[in-house]
Amino acid sequence: MRTFANVQELKSAVGETFGPTEWRTITQEQVNLFADATDDHQWIHVDVERAKEGPFGGTIAHGYLSLSLLPSFMMELVKVEGIAMGVNYGLNKVRFPRPVPVGARVRASGELTDVKGTPAGYLSNLKMTIEVEGERRPACIAETLSLYVPAE
């Protein structure tokens, strides 16, 4: 993890890459709970027997499940001190180039592409990439936006 004393220090790191994080295993229980939370029970995610005969040879994680891991991955990569709070401001471009098979291990890295001042604070853009162990193509690439509100 890279710790910055303040947002100005973070701003000086634009162009740097952070990570990777620790590996995490995607479990069927995790996929099932995500399906329940989102009402997305498509068989490629939750029907283990049917998915064996499907296009991926087994169940796969929802793309949005991969995306939902980004905030916790980000906490492993970057910490900014000297702020009142940091909030998830949204996403820019998001892509899912390959599926994540249940049982696979994933980890993330991030490239800080921008930090700019706004009336509400400082908006950072961290381009996150989630990789699947042993695979060439990433599972998810997303530009994450975080708003850092300086402490007064």
C-alpha positions as CSV (number, residue, x, y, z in Angstrom):
1,M,0.0,0.0,0.0
2,R,1.2,3.5,-0.8
3,T,0.3,6.1,1.8
4,F,0.2,9.8,0.9
5,A,0.3,12.5,3.6
6,N,-2.2,14.7,1.7
7,V,-3.9,15.2,-1.6
8,Q,-1.1,17.4,-2.9
9,E,1.3,14.4,-2.4
10,L,-1.2,12.2,-4.2
11,K,-1.3,14.7,-7.1
12,S,2.4,14.4,-7.5
13,A,2.0,10.7,-8.1
14,V,0.0,11.0,-11.3
15,G,1.3,8.5,-13.8
16,E,2.4,6.0,-11.2
17,T,1.2,2.4,-10.9
18,F,0.3,0.8,-7.6
19,G,0.0,-2.9,-6.7
20,P,-0.8,-5.6,-7.3
21,T,-3.0,-6.5,-4.3
22,E,-3.1,-9.8,-2.6
23,W,-4.8,-12.7,-4.5
24,R,-8.5,-13.4,-3.6
25,T,-10.4,-16.6,-4.5
26,I,-13.8,-16.2,-6.0
27,T,-16.2,-18.7,-4.4
28,Q,-19.5,-20.1,-5.5
29,E,-21.0,-18.9,-2.2
30,Q,-19.8,-15.3,-3.0
31,V,-21.4,-15.6,-6.5
32,N,-24.7,-16.9,-5.0
33,L,-24.9,-14.1,-2.5
34,F,-24.2,-11.5,-5.2
35,A,-27.0,-13.1,-7.3
36,D,-29.4,-12.8,-4.3
37,A,-28.4,-9.2,-3.7
38,T,-28.9,-8.2,-7.4
39,D,-31.7,-10.6,-8.4
40,D,-29.4,-11.8,-11.2
41,H,-29.7,-15.6,-11.1
42,Q,-28.6,-16.4,-14.6
43,W,-27.6,-20.0,-14.8
44,I,-24.0,-19.3,-15.9
45,H,-23.5,-17.9,-12.4
46,V,-25.6,-20.1,-10.1
47,D,-26.4,-23.4,-11.7
48,V,-23.2,-25.4,-11.2
49,E,-24.4,-28.5,-13.0
50,R,-25.9,-26.8,-16.1
51,A,-22.8,-24.4,-16.3
52,K,-20.5,-27.4,-16.7
53,E,-22.0,-27.9,-20.1
54,G,-22.1,-24.2,-20.9
55,P,-19.7,-22.0,-22.8
56,F,-17.3,-21.5,-19.9
57,G,-17.2,-25.1,-18.5
58,G,-18.4,-24.0,-15.1
59,T,-20.0,-21.1,-13.3
60,I,-18.5,-17.6,-13.6
61,A,-18.7,-14.5,-11.4
62,H,-20.9,-11.7,-12.5
63,G,-19.0,-8.9,-14.1
64,Y,-20.5,-6.5,-11.6
65,L,-19.3,-8.7,-8.8
66,S,-15.7,-8.2,-10.1
67,L,-16.5,-4.5,-10.3
68,S,-17.8,-4.4,-6.8
69,L,-14.4,-5.6,-5.5
70,L,-12.7,-2.4,-6.6
71,P,-13.3,-0.4,-3.4
72,S,-11.7,-3.0,-1.2
73,F,-8.8,-3.5,-3.7
74,M,-8.3,0.3,-3.7
75,M,-7.9,0.2,0.1
76,E,-5.0,-2.2,-0.4
77,L,-3.3,0.1,-2.9
78,V,-3.7,3.7,-1.9
79,K,-4.3,5.6,1.4
80,V,-4.6,9.4,1.6
81,E,-4.2,11.1,4.9
82,G,-5.0,14.6,5.9
83,I,-8.6,14.4,4.5
84,A,-12.0,14.8,6.1
85,M,-13.3,12.0,3.9
86,G,-12.9,10.1,0.7
87,V,-16.0,9.1,-1.3
88,N,-16.7,6.9,-4.3
89,Y,-17.6,9.5,-7.0
90,G,-18.3,7.0,-9.8
91,L,-16.7,5.3,-12.8
92,N,-15.7,6.2,-16.3
93,K,-15.0,3.5,-18.9
94,V,-15.6,0.0,-17.6
95,R,-14.9,-3.2,-19.6
96,F,-15.0,-6.9,-18.8
97,P,-12.6,-8.5,-21.3
98,R,-12.8,-12.1,-19.9
99,P,-15.0,-14.0,-17.4
100,V,-13.8,-15.0,-13.9
101,P,-14.4,-18.7,-13.3
102,V,-15.6,-19.6,-9.9
103,G,-12.6,-20.9,-7.9
104,A,-10.2,-18.6,-9.8
105,R,-7.9,-16.1,-8.0
106,V,-8.0,-12.4,-8.8
107,R,-6.0,-9.4,-7.8
108,A,-5.8,-5.8,-8.9
109,S,-3.4,-3.0,-9.7
110,G,-4.1,0.7,-10.4
111,E,-2.6,3.5,-12.4
112,L,-3.2,7.0,-11.1
113,T,-4.1,9.0,-14.3
114,D,-5.4,12.3,-12.9
115,V,-6.0,14.3,-9.7
116,K,-7.8,17.7,-10.2
117,G,-9.2,20.3,-7.8
118,T,-13.0,20.8,-7.8
119,P,-15.2,23.0,-5.6
120,A,-16.0,19.9,-3.5
121,G,-12.4,18.7,-3.1
122,Y,-10.0,16.7,-5.2
123,L,-11.2,14.2,-7.8
124,S,-8.8,11.4,-8.6
125,N,-9.0,8.9,-11.5
126,L,-7.4,5.5,-10.7
127,K,-7.5,3.1,-13.7
128,M,-8.0,-0.3,-12.0
129,T,-7.2,-3.6,-13.7
130,I,-8.4,-6.9,-12.2
131,E,-6.4,-9.9,-13.4
132,V,-7.2,-13.6,-13.2
133,E,-4.3,-15.8,-12.1
134,G,-2.7,-17.6,-15.1
135,E,-4.7,-15.6,-17.7
136,R,-3.3,-13.1,-20.2
137,R,-6.4,-10.9,-20.5
138,P,-7.8,-9.0,-17.5
139,A,-11.2,-9.7,-16.1
140,C,-12.1,-6.0,-15.6
141,I,-10.6,-2.6,-16.4
142,A,-12.3,0.4,-14.9
143,E,-11.6,4.1,-14.4
144,T,-12.6,4.7,-10.7
145,L,-13.3,8.2,-9.5
146,S,-12.7,9.2,-5.9
147,L,-13.4,12.5,-4.3
148,Y,-11.1,13.5,-1.5
149,V,-12.4,16.3,0.8
150,P,-9.5,18.0,2.6
151,A,-9.6,18.3,6.4
152,E,-10.2,21.9,7.5
